Amino acid sequence: MNRKRFIIPLMLSAVLFLLWTVSATYAGVLEDIKSKGELVVSTDANYAPQSFLNDKGELDGFDIDTAKEVAKRLGVKIKFVTPDWDLIVAGKWGARWDLSIGSMTITDARAEVVDFSSPYYYTPALFGVHKANTSIKKLDDFSGKTVGCGSGTTYETYLDPNQTLSMGGGEKIVYQVKNVKARPYTTDMEAVQDLALGDGVRIDGVLTSGFVIQEAIKKGVPIKSIGDPVYYEPLAAASDKARPGSADLVKKVSEIFEAMHQDGTLTNLSIKWYGFDVTKKAR
């Protein structure tokens, strides 16, 4: 009798059973977070007042404070990483970070690769021009102009002539500009900084969060907004759909956000960073 013919199949069966047992009991990313006692959050280091490096070289801002509170309520420590935005919205993070709390707008296209929590705040999308500009007084005047925006953002999608922007929450998108050339930047602030070089020097305008424009004006950047917001964005936390347990994680985060809405934590953080409440839908 050839004992190897029997032993090898038995060994393979044992390995397969062990793998099945592990997969059957593995709860996914939320279990990983609690097991290691740490939540790894991706965010932006150049997106004030949402997230930025303060004078001490530490990440600070509304998103940062929100993420810290989420980690606190999960009972774990927090660690921040700052990958490029394109990598965050592309999904398939490979467990390099657990969660994005970086003002990500809920869109149908992104929902194909990430799972979204409920919104924790809302932001208006606004066009801006250099303070010295006199030729662009209304949105129609952007026709034929070059507009800067963050790469991979809803702003870039909005400027796409194919008009494919579709957001969660039933937000209706009305396209108020035509024949605009989009110039994507790694971050929104890079677009604002290029605009600050002078009217039409590199770009004719920007499309970004109204809060980014507000913060830039506060810091003395020669920029002004044009027209009313073209849409309002529901901002949420996101988890990598390719990672086991992703939906469970954002469900838990949604519960935490709801509690933060109810007990006033999010409102207080909003007032701290914006001076008013951005956590309720504006319209």
JOZI-V62674 format. One record per residue. N is the residue number from 1. PSI is psi in whole degrees, -180 to 180 (999 if undefined). OMEGA is omega in whole degrees, -180 to 180 (999 if undefined). D_FIRST is the distance of its C-alpha to the first C-alpha in whole Angstrom. Layout:
N|PSI|OMEGA|D_FIRST + N|PSI|OMEGA|D_FIRST
This chain:
1|132|177|0 + 2|100|-175|4 + 3|-28|-179|6 + 4|-32|-180|9 + 5|-25|-179|9 + 6|-36|-176|10 + 7|-45|-177|12 + 8|-47|177|14 + 9|-37|179|15 + 10|-40|179|16 + 11|-42|179|18 + 12|-39|179|20 + 13|-40|-180|20 + 14|-42|179|22 + 15|-46|180|24 + 16|-39|179|25 + 17|-40|180|26 + 18|-45|179|28 + 19|-40|178|30 + 20|-41|-180|31 + 21|-43|180|32 + 22|-47|-179|34 + 23|-31|-179|36 + 24|-28|-178|36 + 25|-13|-178|38 + 26|122|-177|40 + 27|-12|175|44 + 28|-156|-170|45 + 29|-37|180|47 + 30|-38|176|50 + 31|-40|178|47 + 32|-46|-178|47 + 33|-48|-179|50 + 34|-35|-179|50 + 35|-43|-179|47 + 36|-10|177|49 + 37|26|-176|52 + 38|136|175|54 + 39|121|178|55 + 40|119|-174|55 + 41|132|174|58 + 42|141|180|59 + 43|-175|-177|63 + 44|136|-180|66 + 45|4|-175|68 + 46|55|-175|71 + 47|52|-179|71 + 48|143|4|74 + 49|10|-180|75 + 50|-49|180|71 + 51|132|-176|70 + 52|166|176|71 + 53|123|-180|71 + 54|-174|-177|74 + 55|-20|179|76 + 56|1|-178|74 + 57|18|-180|71 + 58|148|175|69 + 59|135|-177|68 + 60|165|176|71 + 61|178|-177|72 + 62|-49|179|71 + 63|-38|-179|68 + 64|-46|178|67 + 65|-38|179|69 + 66|-45|-180|67 + 67|-40|179|63 + 68|-39|180|64 + 69|-37|177|65 + 70|-46|179|62 + 71|-41|179|60 + 72|-43|-178|62 + 73|-18|172|61 + 74|-13|179|58 + 75|30|-179|58 + 76|167|174|57 + 77|170|-180|58 + 78|146|175|59 + 79|135|-180|58 + 80|143|171|60 + 81|155|-175|59 + 82|67|177|61 + 83|164|176|59 + 84|147|-177|61 + 85|-39|180|62 + 86|-38|-180|60 + 87|-36|-178|57 + 88|-49|-176|58 + 89|-11|-180|59 + 90|-16|-177|56 + 91|-170|-179|53 + 92|59|-176|49 + 93|-15|180|50 + 94|32|178|47 + 95|20|177|48 + 96|-26|170|50 + 97|161|-172|53 + 98|-35|-169|52 + 99|146|171|56 + 100|120|169|59 + 101|82|-173|62 + 102|41|177|64 + 103|47|178|67 + 104|125|178|64 + 105|137|177|66 + 106|117|175|64 + 107|157|180|64 + 108|-38|-179|62 + 109|-44|-180|60 + 110|-31|-179|59 + 111|-10|176|58 + 112|-22|-177|55 + 113|-16|177|53 + 114|155|173|55 + 115|136|-177|55 + 116|145|169|59 + 117|180|170|60 + 118|157|-179|63 + 119|145|174|66 + 120|-15|170|68 + 121|175|-177|71 + 122|146|-179|73 + 123|143|177|74 + 124|141|175|77 + 125|123|-174|76 + 126|148|170|80 + 127|146|177|81 + 128|154|177|83 + 129|169|176|85 + 130|145|-177|87 + 131|-28|-178|90 + 132|-7|-177|92 + 133|135|178|91 + 134|-6|-175|94 + 135|-22|180|93 + 136|104|-178|90 + 137|-19|179|91 + 138|167|-173|89 + 139|-34|179|86 + 140|-26|-177|87 + 141|-9|178|88 + 142|-7|-180|85 + 143|127|-180|84 + 144|1|-177|84 + 145|164|177|83 + 146|124|-175|80 + 147|127|179|78 + 148|150|-180|76 + 149|165|176|73 + 150|136|179|70 + 151|135|179|67 + 152|9|-179|64 + 153|169|175|67 + 154|-25|-180|68 + 155|-42|177|72 + 156|-42|179|70 + 157|-39|180|69 + 158|-37|-178|72 + 159|-12|179|74 + 160|128|-179|72 + 161|-18|179|74 + 162|-12|175|71 + 163|62|-175|72 + 164|3|-177|68 + 165|126|179|68 + 166|117|-175|67 + 167|156|175|67 + 168|165|179|66 + 169|4|176|68 + 170|15|179|70 + 171|123|180|72 + 172|128|-179|74 + 173|121|176|74 + 174|118|-177|78 + 175|112|-174|78 + 176|0|177|81 + 177|147|179|81 + 178|157|176|81 + 179|46|179|80 + 180|137|177|79 + 181|119|179|77 + 182|138|173|74 + 183|101|-177|74 + 184|144|176|71 + 185|162|179|70 + 186|-39|177|68 + 187|160|177|69 + 188|-41|-176|72 + 189|-30|177|74 + 190|-37|177|74 + 191|-44|179|76 + 192|-41|-179|79 + 193|-37|177|79 + 194|-39|177|79 + 195|-36|-178|82 + 196|-17|180|84 + 197|-21|179|85 + 198|155|-178|87 + 199|112|178|88 + 200|5|-180|86 + 201|-50|176|85 + 202|-40|178|82 + 203|163|-179|81 + 204|-18|-179|84 + 205|-180|176|82 + 206|156|169|79 + 207|120|-175|77 + 208|-173|176|75 + 209|140|176|75 + 210|-29|-180|79 + 211|-31|176|78 + 212|-44|178|77 + 213|-43|179|81 + 214|-44|-180|82 + 215|-39|180|81 + 216|-43|178|82 + 217|-42|180|85 + 218|-33|-178|85 + 219|5|176|84 + 220|9|177|87 + 221|132|-177|85 + 222|77|-177|88 + 223|151|176|86 + 224|152|-180|87 + 225|155|179|85 + 226|126|176|86 + 227|-175|177|86 + 228|165|175|85 + 229|138|-179|81 + 230|-20|171|79 + 231|166|176|76 + 232|134|-175|75 + 233|129|170|71 + 234|119|-176|69 + 235|136|-175|67 + 236|166|169|64 + 237|156|-179|61 + 238|149|178|58 + 239|151|-177|54 + 240|115|-177|51 + 241|-25|-179|50 + 242|-11|-177|47 + 243|131|-179|46 + 244|136|178|44 + 245|7|-178|47 + 246|-46|-178|50 + 247|-36|178|52 + 248|-37|180|51 + 249|-50|-178|53 + 250|-26|174|56 + 251|-43|178|56 + 252|-42|179|57 + 253|-38|177|59 + 254|-39|178|61 + 255|-40|178|61 + 256|-44|178|63 + 257|-41|180|65 + 258|-43|178|66 + 259|-38|179|67 + 260|-32|173|69 + 261|-46|-174|71 + 262|-40|-176|72 + 263|3|175|73 + 264|1|-178|75 + 265|-47|-179|72 + 266|-39|177|72 + 267|-44|180|76 + 268|-41|177|77 + 269|-38|178|74 + 270|-47|180|76 + 271|-37|178|79 + 272|-42|-172|79 + 273|-26|-177|77 + 274|-21|-177|79 + 275|-2|177|82 + 276|174|-174|82 + 277|116|178|79 + 278|8|-173|76 + 279|-2|178|74 + 280|143|-177|75 + 281|133|-174|75 + 282|-21|-179|79 + 283|999|999|79
